[in-house]
Amino acid sequence: MQIIPNITFKSVLQPIQNIEERNEYFNWLNDEGKRLEIAWDCLQLIVNNIVNGSYCQYWSNSLNTIKTKDSKEFQEILNNELPKCYVCGRGGLMLSQIRLGNSICSDSFYRSDGNFDNIKGFDLSTFKLIEKEYEDIEFNHPYDKHTTEKLANIMCNILVNGNFNTQDKTNYLTVIY
């Protein structure tokens, strides 16, 4: 299967090869810029057949087997030696956030206002909307739940709208089987 997104987007981070320099530039972006870069990175991983959609799995065991306690080393592995993996909607976004901004999401960073201190660009309510669409087809967007195509189309939705838009039911993909 080949997924071809029918959108145009120009990443400002993709040309930056130095991870520390990219982290710094990512952190200077406004929230919308961070969302766009995260969605673009995730979409590129899907298009390149490194990431696939999964059912009820934040991310697959291939990522859980990476043994390091150093966040910088973990980010370098995800940027240089990323094994093929399976992710849900939120897992795909978090994987790309780590790759771009060296920030790892954990429920231990939950704040009283309903956000996480280390979710970059997105807020928790948007993550929940993405999960509802990916896991349950809550908003009747194109493609079956838990699929790579659904995940890719959600990333395109973010890229076109600046954030996940539940009202936008456009099919942004050409899929060749």
N, CA and C atoms as a LAMMPS dump frame, in Angstrom:
ITEM: TIMESTEP
0
ITEM: NUMBER OF ATOMS
531
ITEM: BOX BOUNDS ff ff ff
-5.0000000000000000e+02 5.0000000000000000e+02
-5.0000000000000000e+02 5.0000000000000000e+02
-5.0000000000000000e+02 5.0000000000000000e+02
ITEM: ATOMS id mol type element x y z
1 1 1 N 0.842 -1.175 0
2 1 2 C 0 0 0
3 1 3 C 0.89 1.242 0
4 2 1 N 0.513 2.212 -0.805
5 2 2 C 1.227 3.477 -0.853
6 2 3 C 0.246 4.602 -0.544
7 3 1 N 0.625 5.46 0.395
8 3 2 C -0.208 6.596 0.787
9 3 3 C 0.409 7.86 0.211
10 4 1 N -0.41 8.599 -0.546
11 4 2 C 0.049 9.851 -1.138
12 4 3 C -0.856 10.964 -0.621
13 5 1 N -0.31 11.869 0.213
14 5 2 C -1.13 12.978 0.718
15 5 3 C -1.333 14.032 -0.373
16 6 1 N -2.553 14.521 -0.483
17 6 2 C -2.885 15.553 -1.463
18 6 3 C -2.91 16.919 -0.791
19 7 1 N -1.779 17.293 -0.217
20 7 2 C -1.637 18.584 0.447
21 7 3 C -0.256 19.126 0.14
22 8 1 N -0.09 20.403 0.373
23 8 2 C 1.246 20.993 0.259
24 8 3 C 1.6 21.588 1.62
25 9 1 N 2.81 21.347 2.024
26 9 2 C 3.319 21.908 3.278
27 9 3 C 4.828 21.974 3.154
28 10 1 N 5.413 23.041 3.635
29 10 2 C 6.862 23.208 3.608
30 10 3 C 7.36 23.254 5.043
31 11 1 N 8.031 22.209 5.467
32 11 2 C 8.568 22.133 6.819
33 11 3 C 9.779 23.057 6.957
34 12 1 N 9.828 23.789 8.059
35 12 2 C 11.011 24.602 8.343
36 12 3 C 12.048 23.783 9.12
37 13 1 N 11.622 22.668 9.723
38 13 2 C 12.539 21.86 10.529
39 13 3 C 13.219 20.751 9.734
40 14 1 N 12.557 20.244 8.703
41 14 2 C 13.078 19.094 7.975
42 14 3 C 14.495 19.299 7.443
43 15 1 N 14.856 20.47 6.951
44 15 2 C 16.23 20.637 6.441
45 15 3 C 17.308 20.666 7.533
46 16 1 N 16.923 20.856 8.791
47 16 2 C 17.898 20.978 9.876
48 16 3 C 18.324 19.58 10.324
49 17 1 N 19.566 19.232 10.087
50 17 2 C 20.075 17.898 10.411
51 17 3 C 20.564 17.778 11.854
52 18 1 N 21.099 18.844 12.411
53 18 2 C 21.611 18.823 13.772
54 18 3 C 20.435 18.78 14.754
55 19 1 N 20.39 17.729 15.572
56 19 2 C 19.244 17.507 16.461
57 19 3 C 19.103 18.629 17.485
58 20 1 N 20.194 19.061 18.095
59 20 2 C 20.111 20.126 19.101
60 20 3 C 19.633 21.43 18.489
61 21 1 N 20.111 21.74 17.292
62 21 2 C 19.68 22.953 16.601
63 21 3 C 18.179 22.862 16.255
64 22 1 N 17.747 21.674 15.812
65 22 2 C 16.333 21.483 15.481
66 22 3 C 15.463 21.59 16.736
67 23 1 N 15.927 21.001 17.853
68 23 2 C 15.185 21.125 19.121
69 23 3 C 14.978 22.594 19.47
70 24 1 N 16.054 23.358 19.374
71 24 2 C 15.989 24.773 19.73
72 24 3 C 15.012 25.523 18.82
73 25 1 N 15.105 25.281 17.524
74 25 2 C 14.212 25.952 16.58
75 25 3 C 12.763 25.527 16.824
76 26 1 N 12.538 24.227 17.075
77 26 2 C 11.192 23.728 17.364
78 26 3 C 10.601 24.465 18.565
79 27 1 N 11.38 24.622 19.613
80 27 2 C 10.884 25.267 20.831
81 27 3 C 10.601 26.749 20.642
82 28 1 N 11.174 27.375 19.607
83 28 2 C 10.904 28.78 19.308
84 28 3 C 9.618 28.96 18.509
85 29 1 N 9.118 27.895 17.899
86 29 2 C 7.891 27.995 17.107
87 29 3 C 6.697 28.284 18.006
88 30 1 N 5.691 28.962 17.448
89 30 2 C 4.447 29.133 18.203
90 30 3 C 3.697 27.803 18.205
91 31 1 N 2.604 27.702 18.946
92 31 2 C 1.886 26.434 19.088
93 31 3 C 1.426 25.875 17.749
94 32 1 N 0.898 26.734 16.876
95 32 2 C 0.458 26.237 15.577
96 32 3 C 1.632 25.696 14.773
97 33 1 N 2.748 26.397 14.793
98 33 2 C 3.937 25.914 14.091
99 33 3 C 4.394 24.563 14.619
100 34 1 N 4.335 24.382 15.935
101 34 2 C 4.702 23.085 16.53
102 34 3 C 3.737 21.994 16.075
103 35 1 N 2.427 22.287 16.092
104 35 2 C 1.443 21.294 15.651
105 35 3 C 1.698 20.877 14.205
106 36 1 N 1.957 21.852 13.358
107 36 2 C 2.182 21.562 11.942
108 36 3 C 3.426 20.705 11.738
109 37 1 N 4.495 21.04 12.428
110 37 2 C 5.735 20.266 12.271
111 37 3 C 5.585 18.845 12.822
112 38 1 N 4.869 18.702 13.93
113 38 2 C 4.629 17.373 14.504
114 38 3 C 3.792 16.537 13.536
115 39 1 N 2.705 17.113 13.023
116 39 2 C 1.846 16.383 12.083
117 39 3 C 2.619 16.031 10.814
118 40 1 N 3.461 16.941 10.325
119 40 2 C 4.252 16.678 9.117
120 40 3 C 5.242 15.539 9.343
121 41 1 N 5.906 15.557 10.48
122 41 2 C 6.868 14.496 10.773
123 41 3 C 6.158 13.147 10.84
124 42 1 N 5.028 13.095 11.528
125 42 2 C 4.268 11.854 11.641
126 42 3 C 3.804 11.388 10.261
127 43 1 N 3.318 12.303 9.446
128 43 2 C 2.872 11.955 8.098
129 43 3 C 4.033 11.405 7.263
130 44 1 N 5.209 11.998 7.394
131 44 2 C 6.368 11.499 6.639
132 44 3 C 6.757 10.094 7.092
133 45 1 N 6.647 9.816 8.38
134 45 2 C 6.925 8.467 8.873
135 45 3 C 5.917 7.46 8.313
136 46 1 N 4.674 7.879 8.165
137 46 2 C 3.643 7.016 7.588
138 46 3 C 3.917 6.783 6.105
139 47 1 N 4.144 7.857 5.368
140 47 2 C 4.399 7.762 3.925
141 47 3 C 5.613 6.879 3.639
142 48 1 N 6.616 6.948 4.497
143 48 2 C 7.833 6.158 4.323
144 48 3 C 7.719 4.755 4.918
145 49 1 N 6.506 4.388 5.336
146 49 2 C 6.204 3.05 5.845
147 49 3 C 7.037 2.667 7.076
148 50 1 N 7.327 3.646 7.906
149 50 2 C 8.019 3.4 9.17
150 50 3 C 6.994 3.287 10.291
151 51 1 N 5.946 4.078 10.194
152 51 2 C 4.875 4.079 11.197
153 51 3 C 3.594 3.601 10.536
154 52 1 N 2.88 2.725 11.24
155 52 2 C 1.573 2.245 10.808
156 52 3 C 0.589 2.448 11.952
157 53 1 N -0.68 2.558 11.61
158 53 2 C -1.716 2.691 12.617
159 53 3 C -1.914 1.392 13.376
160 54 1 N -2.297 1.505 14.636
161 54 2 C -2.533 0.31 15.449
162 54 3 C -3.819 0.464 16.242
163 55 1 N -4.262 -0.639 16.791
164 55 2 C -5.469 -0.668 17.6
165 55 3 C -5.094 -0.733 19.079
166 56 1 N -5.588 0.218 19.851
167 56 2 C -5.429 0.239 21.312
168 56 3 C -3.984 0.037 21.759
169 57 1 N -3.087 0.649 21.097
170 57 2 C -1.686 0.557 21.469
171 57 3 C -1.065 1.93 21.264
172 58 1 N -0.576 2.528 22.343
173 58 2 C 0.028 3.853 22.261
174 58 3 C 1.154 3.823 21.248
175 59 1 N 2.082 2.905 21.429
176 59 2 C 3.049 2.563 20.396
177 59 3 C 3.552 1.163 20.642
178 60 1 N 4.051 0.554 19.582
179 60 2 C 4.351 -0.873 19.614
180 60 3 C 5.573 -1.196 20.445
181 61 1 N 5.692 -2.469 20.746
182 61 2 C 6.794 -2.95 21.577
183 61 3 C 8.163 -2.637 21.01
184 62 1 N 8.263 -2.431 19.69
185 62 2 C 9.57 -2.102 19.121
186 62 3 C 10.133 -0.818 19.737
187 63 1 N 9.272 0.13 20.091
188 63 2 C 9.748 1.346 20.751
189 63 3 C 9.958 1.124 22.238
190 64 1 N 9.138 0.251 22.827
191 64 2 C 9.276 -0.027 24.253
192 64 3 C 10.564 -0.775 24.578
193 65 1 N 11.171 -1.417 23.589
194 65 2 C 12.394 -2.177 23.837
195 65 3 C 13.645 -1.31 23.823
196 66 1 N 13.513 -0.051 23.434
197 66 2 C 14.676 0.847 23.442
198 66 3 C 15.042 1.118 24.892
199 67 1 N 16.234 0.739 25.261
200 67 2 C 16.689 0.851 26.652
201 67 3 C 17.638 2.032 26.807
202 68 1 N 17.145 3.09 27.382
203 68 2 C 17.967 4.232 27.734
204 68 3 C 17.205 5.072 28.75
205 69 1 N 17.915 5.68 29.654
206 69 2 C 17.3 6.584 30.62
207 69 3 C 17.588 8.034 30.264
208 70 1 N 18.352 8.236 29.214
209 70 2 C 18.756 9.561 28.782
210 70 3 C 17.837 10.029 27.656
211 71 1 N 17.12 11.133 27.862
212 71 2 C 16.152 11.587 26.865
213 71 3 C 16.829 12.01 25.565
214 72 1 N 18.023 12.582 25.655
215 72 2 C 18.747 12.982 24.447
216 72 3 C 19.119 11.746 23.617
217 73 1 N 19.592 10.703 24.283
218 73 2 C 19.95 9.471 23.576
219 73 3 C 18.696 8.837 22.964
220 74 1 N 17.578 8.867 23.691
221 74 2 C 16.324 8.329 23.177
222 74 3 C 15.907 9.08 21.917
223 75 1 N 16.021 10.396 21.937
224 75 2 C 15.669 11.202 20.771
225 75 3 C 16.584 10.873 19.594
226 76 1 N 17.874 10.714 19.844
227 76 2 C 18.807 10.372 18.767
228 76 3 C 18.443 9.026 18.142
229 77 1 N 18.059 8.057 18.953
230 77 2 C 17.654 6.749 18.432
231 77 3 C 16.413 6.906 17.558
232 78 1 N 15.445 7.674 18.015
233 78 2 C 14.211 7.857 17.254
234 78 3 C 14.444 8.627 15.957
235 79 1 N 15.498 9.41 15.897
236 79 2 C 15.813 10.148 14.69
237 79 3 C 16.717 9.378 13.74
238 80 1 N 17.509 8.454 14.257
239 80 2 C 18.508 7.782 13.426
240 80 3 C 18.263 6.299 13.21
241 81 1 N 17.645 5.631 14.162
242 81 2 C 17.497 4.179 14.087
243 81 3 C 16.064 3.749 14.366
244 82 1 N 15.103 4.558 14.011
245 82 2 C 13.713 4.282 14.35
246 82 3 C 13.259 2.965 13.726
247 83 1 N 12.902 1.994 14.565
248 83 2 C 12.395 0.734 14.016
249 83 3 C 10.968 0.921 13.516
250 84 1 N 10.545 0.093 12.575
251 84 2 C 9.151 0.139 12.13
252 84 3 C 8.269 -0.075 13.352
253 85 1 N 7.242 0.744 13.489
254 85 2 C 6.413 0.643 14.682
255 85 3 C 4.956 0.924 14.357
256 86 1 N 4.114 0.606 15.327
257 86 2 C 2.672 0.788 15.223
258 86 3 C 2.235 1.731 16.326
259 87 1 N 1.388 2.715 15.961
260 87 2 C 0.971 3.739 16.917
261 87 3 C -0.516 4.03 16.764
262 88 1 N -1.097 4.567 17.833
263 88 2 C -2.452 5.11 17.746
264 88 3 C -2.313 6.592 17.366
265 89 1 N -3.412 7.308 17.329
266 89 2 C -3.362 8.722 16.965
267 89 3 C -2.482 9.536 17.893
268 90 1 N -2.686 9.383 19.165
269 90 2 C -1.896 10.133 20.148
270 90 3 C -0.444 9.658 20.152
271 91 1 N -0.231 8.349 20.017
272 91 2 C 1.126 7.813 20.004
273 91 3 C 1.935 8.343 18.839
274 92 1 N 1.302 8.474 17.68
275 92 2 C 2.004 9.015 16.519
276 92 3 C 2.434 10.455 16.741
277 93 1 N 1.548 11.243 17.333
278 93 2 C 1.891 12.638 17.616
279 93 3 C 3.008 12.738 18.652
280 94 1 N 2.946 11.901 19.682
281 94 2 C 3.976 11.957 20.719
282 94 3 C 5.327 11.48 20.185
283 95 1 N 5.323 10.462 19.333
284 95 2 C 6.566 9.997 18.723
285 95 3 C 7.225 11.13 17.947
286 96 1 N 6.458 11.831 17.147
287 96 2 C 7.02 12.929 16.363
288 96 3 C 7.415 14.105 17.243
289 97 1 N 6.679 14.349 18.312
290 97 2 C 7.068 15.419 19.23
291 97 3 C 8.426 15.126 19.848
292 98 1 N 8.654 13.886 20.23
293 98 2 C 9.952 13.519 20.803
294 98 3 C 11.044 13.692 19.758
295 99 1 N 10.776 13.256 18.52
296 99 2 C 11.771 13.36 17.455
297 99 3 C 12.151 14.815 17.167
298 100 1 N 11.177 15.731 17.287
299 100 2 C 11.419 17.127 16.928
300 100 3 C 11.827 18.003 18.096
301 101 1 N 11.313 17.722 19.275
302 101 2 C 11.522 18.65 20.377
303 101 3 C 12.031 18.045 21.652
304 102 1 N 12.373 16.735 21.621
305 102 2 C 12.943 16.066 22.782
306 102 3 C 12.093 16.245 24.026
307 103 1 N 10.805 16.02 23.887
308 103 2 C 9.905 16.139 25.02
309 103 3 C 9.054 14.882 25.102
310 104 1 N 9.119 14.204 26.213
311 104 2 C 8.427 12.944 26.386
312 104 3 C 7.185 13.165 27.228
313 105 1 N 6.033 12.691 26.731
314 105 2 C 4.762 12.87 27.426
315 105 3 C 4.582 11.804 28.491
316 106 1 N 4.115 12.225 29.638
317 106 2 C 3.806 11.297 30.718
318 106 3 C 2.664 11.876 31.529
319 107 1 N 1.762 11.02 31.974
320 107 2 C 0.643 11.506 32.78
321 107 3 C 1.11 12.158 34.076
322 108 1 N 2.34 11.928 34.475
323 108 2 C 2.846 12.526 35.707
324 108 3 C 3.023 14.032 35.577
325 109 1 N 2.934 14.56 34.358
326 109 2 C 3.083 15.993 34.151
327 109 3 C 1.734 16.695 34.037
328 110 1 N 0.658 16.006 34.395
329 110 2 C -0.692 16.536 34.289
330 110 3 C -0.862 17.729 35.223
331 111 1 N -1.445 18.804 34.709
332 111 2 C -1.677 20.009 35.499
333 111 3 C -3.151 20.134 35.852
334 112 1 N -3.446 20.949 36.814
335 112 2 C -4.831 21.117 37.263
336 112 3 C -5.716 21.774 36.199
337 113 1 N -5.141 22.474 35.218
338 113 2 C -5.956 23.107 34.178
339 113 3 C -6.291 22.149 33.036
340 114 1 N -5.931 20.864 33.171
341 114 2 C -6.299 19.874 32.171
342 114 3 C -5.277 19.671 31.073
343 115 1 N -4.136 20.291 31.174
344 115 2 C -3.097 20.141 30.162
345 115 3 C -1.903 19.385 30.721
346 116 1 N -1.015 19.026 29.851
347 116 2 C 0.251 18.422 30.243
348 116 3 C 1.322 19.479 30.035
349 117 1 N 2.27 19.563 30.948
350 117 2 C 3.344 20.525 30.797
351 117 3 C 4.207 20.243 29.578
352 118 1 N 4.251 19.002 29.142
353 118 2 C 5.187 18.69 28.078
354 118 3 C 4.528 18.293 26.769
355 119 1 N 3.253 18.553 26.583
356 119 2 C 2.655 18.427 25.255
357 119 3 C 2.956 19.732 24.538
358 120 1 N 3.62 19.635 23.421
359 120 2 C 4.033 20.839 22.701
360 120 3 C 3.072 21.126 21.55
361 121 1 N 2.495 22.317 21.553
362 121 2 C 1.643 22.756 20.46
363 121 3 C 0.188 22.377 20.596
364 122 1 N -0.082 21.193 21.102
365 122 2 C -1.451 20.703 21.257
366 122 3 C -1.907 20.895 22.693
367 123 1 N -3.207 20.819 22.907
368 123 2 C -3.711 20.738 24.275
369 123 3 C -4.374 19.372 24.442
370 124 1 N -4.626 19.006 25.666
371 124 2 C -5.17 17.685 25.962
372 124 3 C -6.523 17.461 25.292
373 125 1 N -7.357 18.491 25.211
374 125 2 C -8.679 18.326 24.589
375 125 3 C -8.545 17.968 23.111
376 126 1 N -7.569 18.517 22.417
377 126 2 C -7.346 18.163 21.011
378 126 3 C -6.874 16.723 20.89
379 127 1 N -5.98 16.305 21.788
380 127 2 C -5.542 14.908 21.786
381 127 3 C -6.734 13.971 21.953
382 128 1 N -7.657 14.343 22.83
383 128 2 C -8.835 13.506 23.066
384 128 3 C -9.726 13.447 21.826
385 129 1 N -9.887 14.574 21.117
386 129 2 C -10.675 14.581 19.885
387 129 3 C -10.037 13.687 18.822
388 130 1 N -8.731 13.771 18.7
389 130 2 C -8.011 12.931 17.728
390 130 3 C -8.19 11.466 18.08
391 131 1 N -8.078 11.141 19.361
392 131 2 C -8.263 9.751 19.78
393 131 3 C -9.692 9.274 19.513
394 132 1 N -10.679 10.149 19.76
395 132 2 C -12.071 9.757 19.509
396 132 3 C -12.284 9.444 18.029
397 133 1 N -11.689 10.242 17.167
398 133 2 C -11.841 9.985 15.736
399 133 3 C -11.057 8.745 15.317
400 134 1 N -9.837 8.612 15.783
401 134 2 C -9.009 7.477 15.39
402 134 3 C -9.543 6.157 15.945
403 135 1 N -9.947 6.16 17.21
404 135 2 C -10.378 4.924 17.873
405 135 3 C -11.855 4.587 17.631
406 136 1 N -12.714 5.609 17.502
407 136 2 C -14.158 5.362 17.483
408 136 3 C -14.909 5.96 16.299
409 137 1 N -14.219 6.657 15.406
410 137 2 C -14.849 7.365 14.278
411 137 3 C -15.977 8.277 14.784
412 138 1 N -15.671 9.02 15.798
413 138 2 C -16.629 9.904 16.456
414 138 3 C -17.204 10.964 15.515
415 139 1 N -16.398 11.463 14.56
416 139 2 C -16.818 12.578 13.711
417 139 3 C -17.012 12.164 12.252
418 140 1 N -16.96 10.865 11.986
419 140 2 C -17.224 10.309 10.657
420 140 3 C -16.307 10.841 9.559
421 141 1 N -15.037 10.955 9.877
422 141 2 C -14.045 11.312 8.862
423 141 3 C -13.754 10.087 8.006
424 142 1 N -13.101 10.264 6.862
425 142 2 C -12.816 9.127 5.975
426 142 3 C -11.936 8.058 6.637
427 143 1 N -12.077 6.855 6.17
428 143 2 C -11.286 5.672 6.508
429 143 3 C -11.757 4.991 7.796
430 144 1 N -11.475 3.702 7.835
431 144 2 C -11.846 2.876 8.98
432 144 3 C -10.99 3.217 10.188
433 145 1 N -11.542 2.987 11.371
434 145 2 C -10.795 3.25 12.599
435 145 3 C -9.577 2.329 12.691
436 146 1 N -8.588 2.792 13.426
437 146 2 C -7.36 2.05 13.742
438 146 3 C -6.482 1.767 12.525
439 147 1 N -6.679 2.464 11.438
440 147 2 C -5.893 2.169 10.233
441 147 3 C -4.83 3.231 9.987
442 148 1 N -3.845 2.852 9.224
443 148 2 C -2.784 3.779 8.839
444 148 3 C -3.369 4.917 8.007
445 149 1 N -4.331 4.605 7.138
446 149 2 C -4.957 5.64 6.313
447 149 3 C -5.685 6.668 7.181
448 150 1 N -6.393 6.201 8.209
449 150 2 C -7.09 7.113 9.125
450 150 3 C -6.08 8.032 9.802
451 151 1 N -4.979 7.448 10.272
452 151 2 C -3.935 8.226 10.937
453 151 3 C -3.346 9.272 9.993
454 152 1 N -3.045 8.875 8.759
455 152 2 C -2.477 9.812 7.783
456 152 3 C -3.46 10.932 7.47
457 153 1 N -4.737 10.602 7.321
458 153 2 C -5.717 11.633 6.996
459 153 3 C -5.899 12.623 8.151
460 154 1 N -5.791 12.146 9.394
461 154 2 C -5.85 13.043 10.55
462 154 3 C -4.663 14.009 10.52
463 155 1 N -3.476 13.509 10.197
464 155 2 C -2.292 14.379 10.113
465 155 3 C -2.491 15.438 9.027
466 156 1 N -3.064 15.045 7.896
467 156 2 C -3.339 16.003 6.822
468 156 3 C -4.349 17.049 7.278
469 157 1 N -5.373 16.626 8.018
470 157 2 C -6.372 17.538 8.552
471 157 3 C -5.687 18.61 9.406
472 158 1 N -4.763 18.194 10.245
473 158 2 C -4.029 19.142 11.089
474 158 3 C -3.21 20.095 10.225
475 159 1 N -2.543 19.566 9.223
476 159 2 C -1.696 20.393 8.356
477 159 3 C -2.5 21.429 7.574
478 160 1 N -3.68 21.066 7.129
479 160 2 C -4.512 21.981 6.353
480 160 3 C -5.181 23.025 7.241
481 161 1 N -5.598 22.609 8.443
482 161 2 C -6.386 23.492 9.312
483 161 3 C -5.607 24.17 10.427
484 162 1 N -4.361 23.79 10.647
485 162 2 C -3.568 24.363 11.732
486 162 3 C -3.777 23.662 13.064
487 163 1 N -4.799 22.838 13.14
488 163 2 C -5.126 22.033 14.308
489 163 3 C -6.15 21.011 13.833
490 164 1 N -6.473 20.038 14.652
491 164 2 C -7.457 19.043 14.227
492 164 3 C -8.835 19.679 14.185
493 165 1 N -9.486 19.627 13.021
494 165 2 C -10.796 20.216 12.813
495 165 3 C -11.812 19.092 12.66
496 166 1 N -12.681 18.935 13.649
497 166 2 C -13.662 17.843 13.627
498 166 3 C -14.696 18.028 12.518
499 167 1 N -14.894 19.25 12.058
500 167 2 C -15.878 19.522 11.012
501 167 3 C -15.354 19.224 9.606
502 168 1 N -14.055 19.177 9.433
503 168 2 C -13.437 18.944 8.124
504 168 3 C -13.381 17.446 7.849
505 169 1 N -14.246 16.971 6.988
506 169 2 C -14.329 15.548 6.67
507 169 3 C -13.72 15.219 5.305
508 170 1 N -12.783 16.043 4.873
509 170 2 C -12.132 15.87 3.576
510 170 3 C -11.238 14.641 3.576
511 171 1 N -11.234 13.926 2.464
512 171 2 C -10.263 12.845 2.259
513 171 3 C -9.051 13.47 1.58
514 172 1 N -7.967 13.571 2.292
515 172 2 C -6.757 14.201 1.797
516 172 3 C -5.759 13.221 1.184
517 173 1 N -6.158 11.969 1.001
518 173 2 C -5.211 10.954 0.563
519 173 3 C -5.6 10.315 -0.764
520 174 1 N -4.569 9.877 -1.464
521 174 2 C -4.718 8.905 -2.529
522 174 3 C -4.014 7.662 -2.015
523 175 1 N -4.721 6.546 -1.979
524 175 2 C -4.156 5.309 -1.461
525 175 3 C -4.121 4.302 -2.611
526 176 1 N -2.928 3.772 -2.863
527 176 2 C -2.742 2.777 -3.912
528 176 3 C -2.449 1.442 -3.244
529 177 1 N -3.301 0.473 -3.493
530 177 2 C -3.132 -0.847 -2.881
531 177 3 C -2.376 -1.782 -3.792
